[in-house]
Amino acid sequence: MIPQHPPSPTPDLDRLYDPPMEHVQKAVMTELISFHADYLAKATFFCLATGRSAGLDASPRGGPPGFVRMLDAKTVAFADWPGNNRIESMRNLLEDDRLGMLFLFPGLDVFMRINGRGRVSDDAELRASLAEGTKIPKTAIVVSVEEVLFHCGKAVNRARLWAPESQIGRGVLPTPGQMLAAMTRQDASAAEAIDAHYDHAMRNDLYG
């Protein structure tokens, strides 16, 4: 039996934590400048945070360098490419347009964050400008930037994220096929087939 305790009072965060240094506060911008443009041109991955009354969502987004397009100092856009078709991010934005973007840069000890307002667009010209080869996305997300800042990479170093020894071997954890087969009460042969389909899709069905 776990003992029940009365709720703890809300901690006094201002007492527990020092205020951010002045240079940190001044580095929070309301529009993109040349440094942000340089990083966006190299960016290949970010996590997108959205929410609505039904709940919150964070989804990974990736592409070749520059896949997040800077349209002007206050606006960026990126294509929505196929995933698991839950399209939670877009459904969220239809109800609540607030979003956050957290960019990771492989090998670098720095993050970039963009907070703003997003909308889903099916504008043909915009979608064509975000094409990958011959593939044109069904929709794009256009972001009005409200805040942009760089964030220190202490989390990367705590995780040793870019260290070769941090890579997890494929046999260490259950595979997607094994997990899905177990959750749907299928046998090991089904798991192997699911894994084969998954591996092929991850490498060959990137754009629909």
HUNOR-V292665 format. One record per residue. N is the residue number from 0. RES is the residue in one small letter. PHI is phi in whole degrees, 0 to 359 (* if undefined). Layout:
n = {N/N}
res = {RES/RES}
phi = {PHI/PHI}
This chain:
n = {0/1/2/3/4/5/6/7/8/9/10/11/12/13/14/15/16/17/18/19/20/21/22/23/24/25/26/27/28/29/30/31/32/33/34/35/36/37/38/39/40/41/42/43/44/45/46/47/48/49/50/51/52/53/54/55/56/57/58/59/60/61/62/63/64/65/66/67/68/69/70/71/72/73/74/75/76/77/78/79/80/81/82/83/84/85/86/87/88/89/90/91/92/93/94/95/96/97/98/99/100/101/102/103/104/105/106/107/108/109/110/111/112/113/114/115/116/117/118/119/120/121/122/123/124/125/126/127/128/129/130/131/132/133/134/135/136/137/138/139/140/141/142/143/144/145/146/147/148/149/150/151/152/153/154/155/156/157/158/159/160/161/162/163/164/165/166/167/168/169/170/171/172/173/174/175/176/177/178/179/180/181/182/183/184/185/186/187/188/189/190/191/192/193/194/195/196/197/198/199/200/201/202/203/204/205/206/207}
res = {m/i/p/q/h/p/p/s/p/t/p/d/l/d/r/l/y/d/p/p/m/e/h/v/q/k/a/v/m/t/e/l/i/s/f/h/a/d/y/l/a/k/a/t/f/f/c/l/a/t/g/r/s/a/g/l/d/a/s/p/r/g/g/p/p/g/f/v/r/m/l/d/a/k/t/v/a/f/a/d/w/p/g/n/n/r/i/e/s/m/r/n/l/l/e/d/d/r/l/g/m/l/f/l/f/p/g/l/d/v/f/m/r/i/n/g/r/g/r/v/s/d/d/a/e/l/r/a/s/l/a/e/g/t/k/i/p/k/t/a/i/v/v/s/v/e/e/v/l/f/h/c/g/k/a/v/n/r/a/r/l/w/a/p/e/s/q/i/g/r/g/v/l/p/t/p/g/q/m/l/a/a/m/t/r/q/d/a/s/a/a/e/a/i/d/a/h/y/d/h/a/m/r/n/d/l/y/g}
phi = {*/276/297/265/241/296/303/286/294/299/294/277/295/293/278/282/239/289/291/298/295/301/292/292/296/288/277/277/255/258/207/281/241/301/298/296/299/298/290/300/295/257/293/237/204/208/254/253/253/219/194/201/297/286/144/252/210/228/228/281/226/215/180/293/309/86/292/267/268/276/275/198/293/242/218/231/214/211/284/260/259/302/228/263/66/286/41/297/300/291/299/299/296/293/259/220/276/289/208/225/234/241/266/250/236/309/91/254/261/207/248/234/239/235/245/182/238/238/219/271/230/246/302/296/294/296/299/295/290/256/297/246/65/267/269/247/291/289/215/227/249/255/245/270/285/249/219/218/205/265/234/297/262/301/298/299/286/297/277/50/299/266/286/306/289/276/293/269/296/296/269/283/242/303/280/305/295/297/294/294/298/295/291/253/58/252/270/296/295/294/299/297/294/296/297/297/294/298/299/294/295/296/255/238/248/287/234/101}
